Amino acid sequence: MMHLTTVVGARPQFIKAAAVSRTVRKDFPLQINERIIHTGQHYDRGMSEVFFDELQIPKPDVNLQVGSHGHGEQTARMISRLENEFHCNAPDAVLVYGDTNSTLAGALAASKLHIPVIHVEAGMRSFCKTMPEEINRILCDHVSSLLFTPTPTGLNNLKMEGLVHHRQIPNDIDHPGIFHCGDVMYDNCLHFHSIAEKNSHVLVEFGLQPGEYHLVTLHRPQNTDDPERLTRIFAAILQLTQSSGRKTIIPLHPRTSMLLKKSLPLNLFSRLQAENCILALPVPYFDMLVLEKNAHLILTDSGGVQKEAYFFRKPCIILRAETEWKEITATGSAILADADPEMISRAYSRFQSSPPQSFPPIFGDGLAAPFICRTILENLG
């Protein structure tokens, strides 16, 4: 029996963890014993508990209740508390997902205790080190013993950084195993989308018609914490809403909601509320899937939402200057527009005149989680 500790802390990680945890319980219950640690990075019920309930993820064995702090303090608190947990429970390996401070803290705490680190969603690079997520990904990859990359681009990025696959077993921090496995978020999308359609009433709740609304998500600090960028983005959103005649629904990340009133000019904020823009609370995963599947177009700065837009074959305007999911933009189904109203408008016009048609299977076959579990047992078990 392998004793595996999974570290999660933020909404995207709960979603990714659902696929692997479901596979462990279904296919490997006698071979893998999973213990889940929640760092408490996301602590709002709408961003945390609801996902464990909805996705049927086992309740965390422990919640470190770190909460919201600056990057340094938050990460330091996580490392200290995780180190204590690892000392007490001595896992055989530690599994982390993605690019958050919880990812980095789990990887650093485990690697310094000589516990093998498994990084799911390894190798993705935006090549913009001003983004905290980019730093987290790079550092995590370079202390991992097993790296699972969702796309061929991720695999190539790791090779360019000098990380090469070692065939020796067991793999370790100096001799990592690197595997292209597909994307666990695609596993989840295939597993849950029909269930979501049956259980979600979000379209009725907000008076939305399929194909007749835009979906917007915005949460990255580079956008939310910069009043000028935030104003430009919301001015562009308002203009698209008015010119298209379609509604726009914006499930607000708590940090975005907090900063809107503070940062937006009063007249812009008032107009957003008066027009066809729906400023909503965070929505559960099932509601989000239904909103994505039925949207006319998606605007986002979220890496996960970029992928889900692709899964549902929706045009996507990326509210960043770069993306780690370069395969998506290469297909023409997503366009980088940054926080520039003119670029956002041009991208929208292009999608109206020439909707994307090509959605090749760049994220695998929906069986990433079983591959990950088998490979963990074969290379660390």
C-alpha positions in Angstrom: 0.0 0.0 0.0 1.4 3.4 -1.0 0.7 6.3 1.3 0.1 9.3 -0.9 -0.5 12.8 0.5 -2.2 15.2 -1.8 -1.9 19.0 -1.1 -4.6 21.3 -2.4 -5.6 24.8 -1.6 -7.3 26.6 -4.4 -10.4 26.1 -6.7 -8.4 24.8 -9.7 -6.7 22.2 -7.6 -9.9 20.9 -6.2 -11.2 20.3 -9.7 -8.0 18.6 -10.8 -7.8 16.5 -7.7 -11.3 15.2 -8.3 -10.2 13.2 -11.3 -7.2 11.5 -9.6 -9.0 11.0 -6.2 -12.0 9.4 -8.0 -9.6 7.0 -9.9 -7.8 6.1 -6.7 -11.0 5.2 -4.9 -12.5 3.3 -8.0 -9.5 1.5 -9.4 -6.6 1.5 -6.9 -8.2 1.2 -3.4 -5.9 -1.6 -2.3 -2.8 -0.1 -3.7 -3.0 3.7 -2.9 -4.1 5.2 0.4 -4.6 8.9 -0.2 -4.5 11.5 2.5 -5.7 15.0 1.5 -4.3 18.2 3.1 -6.2 21.5 2.4 -3.9 24.5 3.0 -6.8 26.9 3.4 -5.5 29.2 0.6 -9.1 29.4 -0.7 -11.4 29.5 2.4 -14.6 31.1 1.1 -17.3 28.4 0.9 -18.1 29.3 -2.7 -14.4 28.8 -3.6 -13.7 25.7 -1.4 -16.2 23.5 0.4 -18.8 23.5 -2.4 -16.3 21.9 -4.7 -15.6 19.0 -2.3 -19.3 18.4 -2.0 -20.2 18.7 -5.7 -17.2 16.7 -7.1 -17.5 14.1 -4.3 -13.9 14.5 -3.3 -13.1 13.0 0.1 -13.2 15.6 2.8 -9.7 16.8 3.6 -8.0 14.9 6.5 -6.7 18.3 7.7 -7.2 22.0 6.9 -4.2 24.1 7.7 -6.4 27.3 7.7 -3.6 29.5 6.3 -6.0 32.0 4.8 -5.1 35.1 2.8 -1.8 36.8 3.2 1.0 38.3 1.1 2.9 35.7 -1.0 5.8 35.4 1.4 3.8 35.1 4.6 1.2 32.8 3.1 3.8 30.4 1.5 5.9 30.4 4.7 3.0 29.5 6.9 2.1 26.7 4.5 5.6 25.3 4.4 5.9 25.3 8.2 2.5 23.6 8.8 3.0 21.1 5.9 6.5 20.2 7.2 4.9 19.3 10.6 2.2 17.2 8.8 4.8 15.3 6.8 6.9 14.7 9.9 3.9 13.3 11.7 2.5 11.1 8.9 5.5 10.2 6.8 3.9 9.9 3.3 5.6 7.8 0.6 5.1 10.7 -1.8 3.4 14.1 -2.0 1.2 15.0 -5.0 0.7 18.7 -6.0 -1.3 20.3 -8.9 -0.8 23.3 -11.0 0.8 26.6 -10.0 -0.5 28.1 -6.8 1.3 29.0 -3.6 -0.1 25.7 -2.2 1.7 23.9 -5.1 5.0 25.6 -4.3 4.7 25.1 -0.5 3.9 21.4 -0.8 6.8 20.8 -3.2 9.4 22.7 -1.1 8.3 21.2 2.2 8.3 17.6 0.8 11.5 17.9 -1.2 13.5 19.2 1.7 12.4 16.2 3.8 13.5 13.9 0.9 9.9 12.9 0.2 9.3 12.4 -3.6 7.2 15.1 -5.2 4.7 14.4 -7.9 3.7 17.4 -10.0 0.5 17.1 -12.1 0.4 19.8 -14.8 4.1 20.1 -15.1 6.1 21.9 -17.8 3.6 24.6 -18.7 5.2 28.0 -19.2 3.9 31.5 -20.0 7.6 32.7 -20.2 6.5 35.7 -18.0 8.3 35.5 -14.7 6.5 38.6 -13.4 3.6 36.2 -12.8 3.8 34.4 -9.4 2.3 31.3 -11.0 5.3 31.0 -13.4 7.8 31.1 -10.6 5.7 28.5 -8.7 5.6 26.1 -11.7 9.4 26.4 -12.5 10.5 25.8 -8.9 8.0 22.9 -8.4 9.1 21.2 -11.5 12.8 21.3 -10.6 12.3 19.6 -7.2 9.9 16.9 -8.4 10.6 13.2 -8.8 7.6 12.5 -11.2 6.4 15.2 -13.6 3.1 14.7 -15.5 2.7 17.2 -18.4 -0.7 17.6 -20.2 0.6 18.6 -23.6 3.6 18.0 -25.9 4.6 21.6 -25.4 5.0 21.1 -21.7 7.2 18.1 -22.3 9.4 20.1 -24.7 9.6 23.0 -22.1 11.0 20.6 -19.5 13.6 19.3 -22.0 14.7 22.8 -22.8 15.3 23.4 -19.1 17.5 20.4 -18.8 14.9 18.0 -17.2 15.1 14.7 -19.0 13.3 11.4 -18.4 15.3 8.9 -16.4 14.3 5.3 -16.8 15.7 4.1 -13.5 13.1 3.0 -10.9 12.4 4.4 -8.4 12.7 7.9 -9.8 14.0 10.6 -7.5 14.7 14.3 -7.4 18.0 13.9 -9.2 16.6 11.3 -11.7 13.0 12.4 -12.4 10.5 10.6 -14.5 8.7 12.8 -17.0 5.5 11.7 -18.7 3.0 13.2 -21.2 -0.3 12.1 -19.9 -3.1 14.4 -21.1 -5.1 16.8 -18.9 -7.0 15.7 -15.8 -9.4 18.7 -16.3 -10.4 17.0 -19.6 -11.1 13.8 -17.7 -13.4 15.8 -15.4 -15.1 17.6 -18.2 -16.0 14.3 -19.9 -17.1 12.7 -16.6 -19.2 15.6 -15.2 -20.6 17.6 -18.1 -23.8 15.5 -18.6 -24.3 15.4 -14.8 -23.9 19.1 -14.7 -26.6 19.6 -17.4 -29.1 17.6 -15.4 -28.4 19.2 -12.0 -27.6 22.9 -12.8 -30.3 25.5 -13.1 -27.9 28.4 -13.6 -29.3 29.5 -17.0 -32.8 29.8 -15.6 -31.6 31.5 -12.5 -29.9 34.3 -14.5 -32.4 34.4 -17.4 -29.8 33.3 -20.0 -30.5 31.7 -23.3 -28.0 29.2 -24.8 -25.6 30.8 -27.2 -26.9 34.3 -26.4 -24.5 35.5 -23.6 -20.9 36.1 -22.9 -19.1 34.6 -20.0 -16.3 36.5 -18.2 -13.9 35.4 -15.5 -11.2 37.6 -14.0 -9.0 36.9 -11.0 -5.3 37.3 -11.7 -3.6 40.0 -9.5 -2.0 41.6 -12.5 -5.5 42.5 -13.6 -7.4 42.9 -10.4 -4.8 44.8 -8.5 -4.1 47.4 -11.2 -6.9 49.9 -11.4 -6.0 51.0 -14.9 -6.0 47.5 -16.3 -9.2 46.7 -14.4 -10.9 49.8 -15.8 -9.8 49.1 -19.4 -11.0 45.5 -19.2 -14.4 46.4 -17.8 -14.9 49.3 -20.2 -14.3 46.8 -23.1 -16.7 44.3 -21.5 -19.4 47.0 -21.3 -18.8 48.0 -24.9 -19.1 44.4 -26.2 -22.3 43.9 -24.1 -23.8 47.1 -25.6 -22.8 46.6 -29.2 -23.7 42.9 -29.4 -27.1 43.1 -27.6 -26.1 39.9 -25.7 -26.0 39.6 -21.9 -22.7 39.2 -20.1 -22.4 37.1 -16.9 -19.4 37.7 -14.7 -19.0 35.3 -11.7 -16.8 37.4 -9.5 -13.8 36.0 -7.8 -13.8 37.4 -4.2 -10.7 39.5 -4.9 -12.2 41.0 -8.0 -15.5 41.7 -6.2 -13.6 43.5 -3.4 -11.7 45.7 -5.8 -14.4 46.6 -8.3 -16.0 49.4 -6.2 -12.7 50.6 -5.1 -10.9 50.7 -8.4 -13.5 51.4 -11.1 -14.6 54.9 -11.9 -18.1 55.4 -10.3 -19.8 56.0 -13.7 -18.4 52.8 -15.2 -19.4 50.7 -12.2 -22.9 52.1 -12.2 -23.3 51.5 -16.0 -22.2 47.9 -15.5 -25.0 47.4 -13.1 -27.5 49.1 -15.3 -26.7 47.3 -18.5 -27.0 43.6 -19.4 -23.9 42.8 -17.3 -24.7 40.3 -14.5 -22.2 40.6 -11.6 -22.6 37.3 -9.8 -21.1 35.5 -6.8 -18.7 32.6 -7.5 -20.6 29.6 -9.0 -20.1 25.9 -8.3 -18.3 23.7 -10.8 -21.4 22.2 -12.3 -22.9 25.7 -12.9 -19.6 26.8 -14.4 -19.5 23.9 -16.9 -23.1 24.7 -18.0 -22.2 28.4 -18.4 -19.1 27.5 -20.5 -20.9 24.9 -22.6 -23.8 27.3 -23.5 -21.9 30.6 -23.9 -21.6 32.4 -27.2 -18.0 33.5 -26.3 -15.7 33.4 -23.2 -13.4 36.1 -22.0 -10.9 35.1 -19.2 -7.5 35.4 -17.6 -7.8 31.9 -16.1 -5.7 29.1 -17.5 -8.4 26.5 -16.5 -11.2 28.4 -18.1 -9.1 28.8 -21.3 -9.0 25.0 -21.5 -12.6 24.4 -20.6 -13.6 26.9 -23.4 -11.5 24.7 -25.7 -13.1 21.5 -24.4 -16.6 23.0 -25.3 -15.4 24.4 -28.7 -16.0 28.0 -27.7 -14.0 31.0 -28.9 -12.0 32.6 -26.1 -10.5 36.0 -25.6 -7.6 35.8 -23.2 -7.3 38.9 -21.0 -3.5 38.5 -20.7 -0.5 39.2 -22.8 0.7 35.6 -22.7 -0.6 32.1 -21.9 0.9 28.8 -20.9 -1.6 27.1 -23.1 0.0 28.0 -26.4 -1.6 25.0 -28.3 -5.0 26.7 -27.9 -3.9 30.0 -29.4 -2.1 28.1 -32.2 -5.4 26.6 -33.3 -7.0 30.1 -33.6 -9.7 29.3 -31.2 -8.3 31.7 -28.6 -6.8 35.2 -29.0 -4.5 37.0 -26.7 -5.9 40.5 -26.1 -4.3 41.6 -22.8 -6.2 44.5 -21.1 -6.4 46.5 -24.4 -10.0 47.5 -25.4 -9.0 47.8 -29.0 -7.5 44.3 -29.1 -10.4 42.9 -27.3 -12.8 44.5 -29.8 -10.7 43.2 -32.8 -10.7 39.7 -31.4 -14.4 39.8 -30.9 -15.0 41.0 -34.4 -12.8 38.3 -35.8 -14.7 35.6 -34.0 -18.0 37.0 -35.2 -16.9 37.0 -38.8 -14.9 33.7 -38.7 -15.8 31.4 -35.8 -13.1 28.9 -34.9 -13.6 25.5 -36.5 -10.5 23.5 -35.6 -10.3 21.8 -32.2 -7.8 19.0 -32.4 -7.4 16.6 -29.4 -4.5 18.3 -27.8 -5.4 17.5 -24.2 -5.5 13.7 -24.4 -8.2 11.0 -24.4 -9.8 11.7 -21.0 -7.8 8.9 -19.3 -5.0 11.0 -17.7 -5.9 10.1 -14.1 -5.6 6.3 -14.6 -2.3 6.8 -16.4 -1.0 8.9 -13.5 -2.0 6.4 -10.8 -0.5 3.5 -12.7 2.7 5.4 -13.3 3.0 6.5 -9.7 2.8 2.8 -8.6 5.2 1.6 -11.3 7.9 4.3 -10.6 7.6 5.0 -6.9 5.6 2.1 -5.5 
